[in-house]
Amino acid sequence: MSEMSYVVVTNAEEQYSIWPAHREPPQGWTARTAAGDKESCLTHIREHWVDMRPRSLRG
């Protein structure tokens, strides 16, 4: 059985999540990375999502 692939997705508030690569992201979310394993996606999020406040709350 092959391991599932994921992508990192973001929304308009610059919040991050992972999403199965074989599915379209939910409405309002955009894929930001190529497909990869879960750990590589989580590493990307840790490195890039440095301010967890929604964009609308940042000054």
PQR file with spaces between the fields and no chain letter, atoms N, CA, C, O and H, PARSE charges and radii, in Angstrom:
ATOM       1  N    MET     1       0.848   -1.188    0.000 -0.4000 1.5000
ATOM       2  CA   MET     1       0.000    0.000    0.000 -0.0000 2.0000
ATOM       3  C    MET     1       0.888    1.244    0.000  0.5500 1.7000
ATOM       4  O    MET     1       1.811    1.343    0.808 -0.5500 1.4000
ATOM       5  N    SER     2       0.621    2.182   -0.888 -0.4000 1.5000
ATOM       6  CA   SER     2       1.442    3.378   -0.979 -0.0000 2.0000
ATOM       7  C    SER     2       0.999    4.419    0.054  0.5500 1.7000
ATOM       8  O    SER     2      -0.163    4.473    0.456 -0.5500 1.4000
ATOM       9  H    SER     2      -0.129    2.102   -1.544  0.4000 1.0000
ATOM      10  N    GLU     3       1.957    5.232    0.461 -0.4000 1.5000
ATOM      11  CA   GLU     3       1.680    6.289    1.427 -0.0000 2.0000
ATOM      12  C    GLU     3       0.897    7.412    0.749  0.5500 1.7000
ATOM      13  O    GLU     3       1.131    7.728   -0.418 -0.5500 1.4000
ATOM      14  H    GLU     3       2.901    5.188    0.134  0.4000 1.0000
ATOM      15  N    MET     4      -0.016    7.997    1.478 -0.4000 1.5000
ATOM      16  CA   MET     4      -0.835    9.075    0.940 -0.0000 2.0000
ATOM      17  C    MET     4       0.012   10.336    0.751  0.5500 1.7000
ATOM      18  O    MET     4       0.908   10.611    1.549 -0.5500 1.4000
ATOM      19  H    MET     4      -0.206    7.740    2.425  0.4000 1.0000
ATOM      20  N    SER     5      -0.275   11.098   -0.306 -0.4000 1.5000
ATOM      21  CA   SER     5       0.407   12.357   -0.580 -0.0000 2.0000
ATOM      22  C    SER     5      -0.490   13.515   -0.180  0.5500 1.7000
ATOM      23  O    SER     5      -1.716   13.440   -0.262 -0.5500 1.4000
ATOM      24  H    SER     5      -1.003   10.875   -0.954  0.4000 1.0000
ATOM      25  N    TYR     6       0.158   14.588    0.254 -0.4000 1.5000
ATOM      26  CA   TYR     6      -0.553   15.787    0.699 -0.0000 2.0000
ATOM      27  C    TYR     6       0.033   17.020    0.032  0.5500 1.7000
ATOM      28  O    TYR     6       1.124   16.974   -0.536 -0.5500 1.4000
ATOM      29  H    TYR     6       1.154   14.649    0.320  0.4000 1.0000
ATOM      30  N    VAL     7      -0.702   18.121    0.104 -0.4000 1.5000
ATOM      31  CA   VAL     7      -0.206   19.440   -0.271 -0.0000 2.0000
ATOM      32  C    VAL     7      -0.489   20.384    0.887  0.5500 1.7000
ATOM      33  O    VAL     7      -1.383   20.141    1.698 -0.5500 1.4000
ATOM      34  H    VAL     7      -1.588   18.158    0.565  0.4000 1.0000
ATOM      35  N    VAL     8       0.285   21.468    0.953 -0.4000 1.5000
ATOM      36  CA   VAL     8      -0.001   22.533    1.911 -0.0000 2.0000
ATOM      37  C    VAL     8      -0.969   23.489    1.240  0.5500 1.7000
ATOM      38  O    VAL     8      -0.766   23.885    0.092 -0.5500 1.4000
ATOM      39  H    VAL     8       1.010   21.666    0.294  0.4000 1.0000
ATOM      40  N    VAL     9      -2.017   23.856    1.954 -0.4000 1.5000
ATOM      41  CA   VAL     9      -3.001   24.811    1.447 -0.0000 2.0000
ATOM      42  C    VAL     9      -3.072   26.010    2.381  0.5500 1.7000
ATOM      43  O    VAL     9      -2.824   25.888    3.581 -0.5500 1.4000
ATOM      44  H    VAL     9      -2.182   23.534    2.887  0.4000 1.0000
ATOM      45  N    THR    10      -3.414   27.175    1.821 -0.4000 1.5000
ATOM      46  CA   THR    10      -3.628   28.378    2.619 -0.0000 2.0000
ATOM      47  C    THR    10      -4.938   29.025    2.206  0.5500 1.7000
ATOM      48  O    THR    10      -5.453   28.797    1.111 -0.5500 1.4000
ATOM      49  H    THR    10      -3.616   27.274    0.846  0.4000 1.0000
ATOM      50  N    ASN    11      -5.465   29.847    3.122 -0.4000 1.5000
ATOM      51  CA   ASN    11      -6.687   30.585    2.802 -0.0000 2.0000
ATOM      52  C    ASN    11      -6.392   32.083    2.766  0.5500 1.7000
ATOM      53  O    ASN    11      -5.239   32.491    2.908 -0.5500 1.4000
ATOM      54  H    ASN    11      -5.046   30.032    4.011  0.4000 1.0000
ATOM      55  N    ALA    12      -7.413   32.891    2.577 -0.4000 1.5000
ATOM      56  CA   ALA    12      -7.239   34.343    2.461 -0.0000 2.0000
ATOM      57  C    ALA    12      -6.711   34.967    3.747  0.5500 1.7000
ATOM      58  O    ALA    12      -6.134   36.053    3.714 -0.5500 1.4000
ATOM      59  H    ALA    12      -8.349   32.559    2.461  0.4000 1.0000
ATOM      60  N    GLU    13      -6.899   34.298    4.870 -0.4000 1.5000
ATOM      61  CA   GLU    13      -6.391   34.790    6.155 -0.0000 2.0000
ATOM      62  C    GLU    13      -4.964   34.321    6.419  0.5500 1.7000
ATOM      63  O    GLU    13      -4.434   34.517    7.512 -0.5500 1.4000
ATOM      64  H    GLU    13      -7.368   33.415    4.896  0.4000 1.0000
ATOM      65  N    GLU    14      -4.343   33.701    5.411 -0.4000 1.5000
ATOM      66  CA   GLU    14      -2.983   33.177    5.480 -0.0000 2.0000
ATOM      67  C    GLU    14      -2.825   32.139    6.589  0.5500 1.7000
ATOM      68  O    GLU    14      -1.800   32.084    7.269 -0.5500 1.4000
ATOM      69  H    GLU    14      -4.774   33.543    4.522  0.4000 1.0000
ATOM      70  N    GLN    15      -3.860   31.320    6.755 -0.4000 1.5000
ATOM      71  CA   GLN    15      -3.801   30.181    7.652 -0.0000 2.0000
ATOM      72  C    GLN    15      -3.409   28.969    6.821  0.5500 1.7000
ATOM      73  O    GLN    15      -3.755   28.884    5.643 -0.5500 1.4000
ATOM      74  H    GLN    15      -4.692   31.365    6.203  0.4000 1.0000
ATOM      75  N    TYR    16      -2.700   28.046    7.419 -0.4000 1.5000
ATOM      76  CA   TYR    16      -2.157   26.886    6.718 -0.0000 2.0000
ATOM      77  C    TYR    16      -2.827   25.595    7.170  0.5500 1.7000
ATOM      78  O    TYR    16      -3.307   25.486    8.298 -0.5500 1.4000
ATOM      79  H    TYR    16      -2.419   28.115    8.377  0.4000 1.0000
ATOM      80  N    SER    17      -2.849   24.631    6.272 -0.4000 1.5000
ATOM      81  CA   SER    17      -3.326   23.294    6.587 -0.0000 2.0000
ATOM      82  C    SER    17      -2.718   22.330    5.569  0.5500 1.7000
ATOM      83  O    SER    17      -2.089   22.756    4.600 -0.5500 1.4000
ATOM      84  H    SER    17      -2.459   24.720    5.356  0.4000 1.0000
ATOM      85  N    ILE    18      -2.908   21.038    5.795 -0.4000 1.5000
ATOM      86  CA   ILE    18      -2.538   20.063    4.774 -0.0000 2.0000
ATOM      87  C    ILE    18      -3.820   19.452    4.235  0.5500 1.7000
ATOM      88  O    ILE    18      -4.844   19.402    4.917 -0.5500 1.4000
ATOM      89  H    ILE    18      -3.419   20.693    6.582  0.4000 1.0000
ATOM      90  N    TRP    19      -3.738   18.989    2.992 -0.4000 1.5000
ATOM      91  CA   TRP    19      -4.913   18.472    2.296 -0.0000 2.0000
ATOM      92  C    TRP    19      -4.467   17.317    1.413  0.5500 1.7000
ATOM      93  O    TRP    19      -3.379   17.373    0.841 -0.5500 1.4000
ATOM      94  H    TRP    19      -2.906   19.030    2.438  0.4000 1.0000
ATOM      95  N    PRO    20      -5.276   16.276    1.286 -0.5600 1.5000
ATOM      96  CA   PRO    20      -4.901   15.169    0.395  0.2800 2.0000
ATOM      97  C    PRO    20      -4.637   15.676   -1.026  0.5500 1.7000
ATOM      98  O    PRO    20      -5.452   16.403   -1.593 -0.5500 1.4000
ATOM      99  N    ALA    21      -3.506   15.292   -1.588 -0.4000 1.5000
ATOM     100  CA   ALA    21      -3.092   15.797   -2.903 -0.0000 2.0000
ATOM     101  C    ALA    21      -4.046   15.394   -4.022  0.5500 1.7000
ATOM     102  O    ALA    21      -4.148   16.101   -5.024 -0.5500 1.4000
ATOM     103  H    ALA    21      -2.844   14.701   -1.128  0.4000 1.0000
ATOM     104  N    HIS    22      -4.742   14.279   -3.872 -0.4000 1.5000
ATOM     105  CA   HIS    22      -5.622   13.803   -4.943 -0.0000 2.0000
ATOM     106  C    HIS    22      -6.986   14.512   -4.955  0.5500 1.7000
ATOM     107  O    HIS    22      -7.802   14.269   -5.844 -0.5500 1.4000
ATOM     108  H    HIS    22      -4.660   13.705   -3.058  0.4000 1.0000
ATOM     109  N    ARG    23      -7.229   15.380   -3.980 -0.4000 1.5000
ATOM     110  CA   ARG    23      -8.518   16.088   -3.914 -0.0000 2.0000
ATOM     111  C    ARG    23      -8.324   17.577   -4.159  0.5500 1.7000
ATOM     112  O    ARG    23      -7.274   18.135   -3.840 -0.5500 1.4000
ATOM     113  H    ARG    23      -6.566   15.577   -3.258  0.4000 1.0000
ATOM     114  N    GLU    24      -9.332   18.211   -4.722 -0.4000 1.5000
ATOM     115  CA   GLU    24      -9.317   19.663   -4.877 -0.0000 2.0000
ATOM     116  C    GLU    24      -9.390   20.294   -3.491  0.5500 1.7000
ATOM     117  O    GLU    24     -10.124   19.804   -2.632 -0.5500 1.4000
ATOM     118  H    GLU    24     -10.185   17.758   -4.981  0.4000 1.0000
ATOM     119  N    PRO    25      -8.639   21.377   -3.255 -0.5600 1.5000
ATOM     120  CA   PRO    25      -8.752   22.048   -1.961  0.2800 2.0000
ATOM     121  C    PRO    25     -10.176   22.575   -1.748  0.5500 1.7000
ATOM     122  O    PRO    25     -10.889   22.844   -2.715 -0.5500 1.4000
ATOM     123  N    PRO    26     -10.585   22.721   -0.495 -0.5600 1.5000
ATOM     124  CA   PRO    26     -11.915   23.273   -0.227  0.2800 2.0000
ATOM     125  C    PRO    26     -12.032   24.700   -0.764  0.5500 1.7000
ATOM     126  O    PRO    26     -11.026   25.371   -0.994 -0.5500 1.4000
ATOM     127  N    GLN    27     -13.241   25.143   -0.954 -0.4000 1.5000
ATOM     128  CA   GLN    27     -13.467   26.507   -1.436 -0.0000 2.0000
ATOM     129  C    GLN    27     -12.788   27.499   -0.500  0.5500 1.7000
ATOM     130  O    GLN    27     -12.920   27.404    0.720 -0.5500 1.4000
ATOM     131  H    GLN    27     -14.058   24.598   -0.767  0.4000 1.0000
ATOM     132  N    GLY    28     -12.064   28.448   -1.078 -0.4000 1.5000
ATOM     133  CA   GLY    28     -11.375   29.461   -0.298 -0.0000 2.0000
ATOM     134  C    GLY    28      -9.947   29.089    0.080  0.5500 1.7000
ATOM     135  O    GLY    28      -9.241   29.898    0.683 -0.5500 1.4000
ATOM     136  H    GLY    28     -11.957   28.525   -2.069  0.4000 1.0000
ATOM     137  N    TRP    29      -9.511   27.887   -0.260 -0.4000 1.5000
ATOM     138  CA   TRP    29      -8.160   27.428    0.041 -0.0000 2.0000
ATOM     139  C    TRP    29      -7.406   27.184   -1.263  0.5500 1.7000
ATOM     140  O    TRP    29      -8.005   26.774   -2.257 -0.5500 1.4000
ATOM     141  H    TRP    29     -10.084   27.229   -0.749  0.4000 1.0000
ATOM     142  N    THR    30      -6.086   27.436   -1.266 -0.4000 1.5000
ATOM     143  CA   THR    30      -5.257   27.298   -2.452 -0.0000 2.0000
ATOM     144  C    THR    30      -4.040   26.429   -2.128  0.5500 1.7000
ATOM     145  O    THR    30      -3.384   26.629   -1.105 -0.5500 1.4000
ATOM     146  H    THR    30      -5.600   27.769   -0.458  0.4000 1.0000
ATOM     147  N    ALA    31      -3.745   25.474   -2.994 -0.4000 1.5000
ATOM     148  CA   ALA    31      -2.553   24.640   -2.820 -0.0000 2.0000
ATOM     149  C    ALA    31      -1.308   25.495   -3.002  0.5500 1.7000
ATOM     150  O    ALA    31      -1.233   26.306   -3.926 -0.5500 1.4000
ATOM     151  H    ALA    31      -4.278   25.311   -3.824  0.4000 1.0000
ATOM     152  N    ARG    32      -0.325   25.311   -2.112 -0.4000 1.5000
ATOM     153  CA   ARG    32       0.903   26.115   -2.139 -0.0000 2.0000
ATOM     154  C    ARG    32       2.160   25.298   -2.371  0.5500 1.7000
ATOM     155  O    ARG    32       3.225   25.867   -2.610 -0.5500 1.4000
ATOM     156  H    ARG    32      -0.386   24.653   -1.362  0.4000 1.0000
ATOM     157  N    THR    33       2.064   23.983   -2.306 -0.4000 1.5000
ATOM     158  CA   THR    33       3.251   23.143   -2.501 -0.0000 2.0000
ATOM     159  C    THR    33       2.925   22.025   -3.475  0.5500 1.7000
ATOM     160  O    THR    33       1.764   21.754   -3.783 -0.5500 1.4000
ATOM     161  H    THR    33       1.199   23.521   -2.111  0.4000 1.0000
ATOM     162  N    ALA    34       3.968   21.395   -3.941 -0.4000 1.5000
ATOM     163  CA   ALA    34       3.792   20.167   -4.712 -0.0000 2.0000
ATOM     164  C    ALA    34       3.407   19.054   -3.744  0.5500 1.7000
ATOM     165  O    ALA    34       3.583   19.190   -2.533 -0.5500 1.4000
ATOM     166  H    ALA    34       4.910   21.615   -3.691  0.4000 1.0000
ATOM     167  N    ALA    35       2.890   17.974   -4.269 -0.4000 1.5000
ATOM     168  CA   ALA    35       2.515   16.837   -3.432 -0.0000 2.0000
ATOM     169  C    ALA    35       3.747   16.262   -2.743  0.5500 1.7000
ATOM     170  O    ALA    35       4.832   16.189   -3.320 -0.5500 1.4000
ATOM     171  H    ALA    35       2.747   17.864   -5.253  0.4000 1.0000
ATOM     172  N    GLY    36       3.546   15.861   -1.499 -0.4000 1.5000
ATOM     173  CA   GLY    36       4.634   15.255   -0.735 -0.0000 2.0000
ATOM     174  C    GLY    36       4.063   14.461    0.420  0.5500 1.7000
ATOM     175  O    GLY    36       2.847   14.358    0.584 -0.5500 1.4000
ATOM     176  H    GLY    36       2.665   15.921   -1.030  0.4000 1.0000
ATOM     177  N    ASP    37       4.957   13.901    1.218 -0.4000 1.5000
ATOM     178  CA   ASP    37       4.468   13.146    2.367 -0.0000 2.0000
ATOM     179  C    ASP    37       4.019   14.101    3.472  0.5500 1.7000
ATOM     180  O    ASP    37       4.319   15.295    3.441 -0.5500 1.4000
ATOM     181  H    ASP    37       5.945   13.984    1.085  0.4000 1.0000
ATOM     182  N    LYS    38       3.311   13.565    4.427 -0.4000 1.5000
ATOM     183  CA   LYS    38       2.726   14.378    5.491 -0.0000 2.0000
ATOM     184  C    LYS    38       3.803   15.149    6.255  0.5500 1.7000
ATOM     185  O    LYS    38       3.634   16.335    6.536 -0.5500 1.4000
ATOM     186  H    LYS    38       3.067   12.596    4.452  0.4000 1.0000
ATOM     187  N    GLU    39       4.896   14.490    6.586 -0.4000 1.5000
ATOM     188  CA   GLU    39       5.940   15.150    7.375 -0.0000 2.0000
ATOM     189  C    GLU    39       6.570   16.317    6.632  0.5500 1.7000
ATOM     190  O    GLU    39       6.852   17.347    7.245 -0.5500 1.4000
ATOM     191  H    GLU    39       5.034   13.527    6.358  0.4000 1.0000
ATOM     192  N    SER    40       6.801   16.186    5.324 -0.4000 1.5000
ATOM     193  CA   SER    40       7.393   17.306    4.575 -0.0000 2.0000
ATOM     194  C    SER    40       6.430   18.488    4.521  0.5500 1.7000
ATOM     195  O    SER    40       6.862   19.641    4.554 -0.5500 1.4000
ATOM     196  H    SER    40       6.572   15.349    4.827  0.4000 1.0000
ATOM     197  N    CYS    41       5.138   18.215    4.437 -0.4000 1.5000
ATOM     198  CA   CYS    41       4.146   19.299    4.453 -0.0000 2.0000
ATOM     199  C    CYS    41       4.117   19.986    5.817  0.5500 1.7000
ATOM     200  O    CYS    41       4.051   21.213    5.893 -0.5500 1.4000
ATOM     201  H    CYS    41       4.787   17.279    4.410  0.4000 1.0000
ATOM     202  N    LEU    42       4.165   19.203    6.889 -0.4000 1.5000
ATOM     203  CA   LEU    42       4.170   19.786    8.231 -0.0000 2.0000
ATOM     204  C    LEU    42       5.445   20.595    8.470  0.5500 1.7000
ATOM     205  O    LEU    42       5.402   21.627    9.140 -0.5500 1.4000
ATOM     206  H    LEU    42       4.219   18.206    6.827  0.4000 1.0000
ATOM     207  N    THR    43       6.568   20.144    7.935 -0.4000 1.5000
ATOM     208  CA   THR    43       7.815   20.907    8.040 -0.0000 2.0000
ATOM     209  C    THR    43       7.676   22.237    7.318  0.5500 1.7000
ATOM     210  O    THR    43       8.096   23.269    7.841 -0.5500 1.4000
ATOM     211  H    THR    43       6.603   19.306    7.391  0.4000 1.0000
ATOM     212  N    HIS    44       7.095   22.228    6.131 -0.4000 1.5000
ATOM     213  CA   HIS    44       6.873   23.469    5.379 -0.0000 2.0000
ATOM     214  C    HIS    44       6.034   24.440    6.202  0.5500 1.7000
ATOM     215  O    HIS    44       6.349   25.628    6.273 -0.5500 1.4000
ATOM     216  H    HIS    44       6.754   21.390    5.706  0.4000 1.0000
ATOM     217  N    ILE    45       4.977   23.945    6.818 -0.4000 1.5000
ATOM     218  CA   ILE    45       4.117   24.801    7.626 -0.0000 2.0000
ATOM     219  C    ILE    45       4.900   25.380    8.803  0.5500 1.7000
ATOM     220  O    ILE    45       4.813   26.580    9.061 -0.5500 1.4000
ATOM     221  H    ILE    45       4.721   22.980    6.760  0.4000 1.0000
ATOM     222  N    ARG    46       5.654   24.563    9.513 -0.4000 1.5000
ATOM     223  CA   ARG    46       6.449   25.052   10.656 -0.0000 2.0000
ATOM     224  C    ARG    46       7.421   26.142   10.228  0.5500 1.7000
ATOM     225  O    ARG    46       7.655   27.088   10.980 -0.5500 1.4000
ATOM     226  H    ARG    46       5.725   23.588    9.303  0.4000 1.0000
ATOM     227  N    GLU    47       7.986   26.025    9.041 -0.4000 1.5000
ATOM     228  CA   GLU    47       8.969   26.995    8.566 -0.0000 2.0000
ATOM     229  C    GLU    47       8.342   28.286    8.040  0.5500 1.7000
ATOM     230  O    GLU    47       8.979   29.339    8.078 -0.5500 1.4000
ATOM     231  H    GLU    47       7.796   25.257    8.430  0.4000 1.0000
ATOM     232  N    HIS    48       7.110   28.220    7.554 -0.4000 1.5000
ATOM     233  CA   HIS    48       6.511   29.384    6.893 -0.0000 2.0000
ATOM     234  C    HIS    48       5.383   30.059    7.658  0.5500 1.7000
ATOM     235  O    HIS    48       5.125   31.243    7.441 -0.5500 1.4000
ATOM     236  H    HIS    48       6.592   27.365    7.524  0.4000 1.0000
ATOM     237  N    TRP    49       4.712   29.351    8.536 -0.4000 1.5000
ATOM     238  CA   TRP    49       3.581   29.937    9.264 -0.0000 2.0000
ATOM     239  C    TRP    49       4.084   30.406   10.617  0.5500 1.7000
ATOM     240  O    TRP    49       3.880   29.742   11.634 -0.5500 1.4000
ATOM     241  H    TRP    49       4.921   28.389    8.712  0.4000 1.0000
ATOM     242  N    VAL    50       4.746   31.563   10.619 -0.4000 1.5000
ATOM     243  CA   VAL    50       5.405   32.040   11.828 -0.0000 2.0000
ATOM     244  C    VAL    50       4.487   32.889   12.708  0.5500 1.7000
ATOM     245  O    VAL    50       4.755   33.033   13.901 -0.5500 1.4000
ATOM     246  H    VAL    50       4.911   32.102    9.793  0.4000 1.0000
ATOM     247  N    ASP    51       3.433   33.446   12.162 -0.4000 1.5000
ATOM     248  CA   ASP    51       2.468   34.240   12.928 -0.0000 2.0000
ATOM     249  C    ASP    51       1.101   33.600   12.738  0.5500 1.7000
ATOM     250  O    ASP    51       0.490   33.740   11.678 -0.5500 1.4000
ATOM     251  H    ASP    51       3.216   33.329   11.193  0.4000 1.0000
ATOM     252  N    MET    52       0.623   32.906   13.745 -0.4000 1.5000
ATOM     253  CA   MET    52      -0.590   32.117   13.601 -0.0000 2.0000
ATOM     254  C    MET    52      -1.883   32.947   13.669  0.5500 1.7000
ATOM     255  O    MET    52      -2.975   32.413   13.475 -0.5500 1.4000
ATOM     256  H    MET    52       1.119   32.792   14.606  0.4000 1.0000
ATOM     257  N    ARG    53      -1.758   34.229   13.941 -0.4000 1.5000
ATOM     258  CA   ARG    53      -2.962   35.064   13.943 -0.0000 2.0000
ATOM     259  C    ARG    53      -3.484   35.198   12.513  0.5500 1.7000
ATOM     260  O    ARG    53      -2.698   35.304   11.571 -0.5500 1.4000
ATOM     261  H    ARG    53      -0.871   34.663   14.099  0.4000 1.0000
ATOM     262  N    PRO    54      -4.810   35.192   12.350 -0.5600 1.5000
ATOM     263  CA   PRO    54      -5.354   35.434   11.018  0.2800 2.0000
ATOM     264  C    PRO    54      -4.870   36.781   10.480  0.5500 1.7000
ATOM     265  O    PRO    54      -4.650   37.717   11.248 -0.5500 1.4000
ATOM     266  N    ARG    55      -4.712   36.872    9.203 -0.4000 1.5000
ATOM     267  CA   ARG    55      -4.218   38.092    8.550 -0.0000 2.0000
ATOM     268  C    ARG    55      -4.998   39.323    8.985  0.5500 1.7000
ATOM     269  O    ARG    55      -4.409   40.385    9.191 -0.5500 1.4000
ATOM     270  H    ARG    55      -4.892   36.111    8.579  0.4000 1.0000
ATOM     271  N    SER    56      -6.306   39.199    9.127 -0.4000 1.5000
ATOM     272  CA   SER    56      -7.146   40.338    9.477 -0.0000 2.0000
ATOM     273  C    SER    56      -6.884   40.864   10.890  0.5500 1.7000
ATOM     274  O    SER    56      -7.288   41.983   11.205 -0.5500 1.4000
ATOM     275  H    SER    56      -6.784   38.337    8.960  0.4000 1.0000
ATOM     276  N    LEU    57      -6.222   40.089   11.743 -0.4000 1.5000
ATOM     277  CA   LEU    57      -5.929   40.522   13.105 -0.0000 2.0000
ATOM     278  C    LEU    57      -4.511   41.049   13.292  0.5500 1.7000
ATOM     279  O    LEU    57      -4.164   41.560   14.357 -0.5500 1.4000
ATOM     280  H    LEU    57      -5.893   39.180   11.487  0.4000 1.0000
ATOM     281  N    ARG    58      -3.699   40.921   12.254 -0.4000 1.5000
ATOM     282  CA   ARG    58      -2.328   41.429   12.351 -0.0000 2.0000
ATOM     283  C    ARG    58      -2.301   42.926   12.075  0.5500 1.7000
ATOM     284  O    ARG    58      -3.020   43.422   11.208 -0.5500 1.4000
ATOM     285  H    ARG    58      -3.980   40.506   11.389  0.4000 1.0000
ATOM     286  N    GLY    59      -1.468   43.632   12.816 -0.4000 1.5000
ATOM     287  CA   GLY    59      -1.405   45.096   12.690 -0.0000 2.0000
ATOM     288  C    GLY    59      -0.488   45.606   11.705  0.5500 1.7000
ATOM     289  O    GLY    59      -0.376   46.821   11.538 -0.5500 1.4000
ATOM     290  H    GLY    59      -0.884   43.229   13.520  0.4000 1.0000
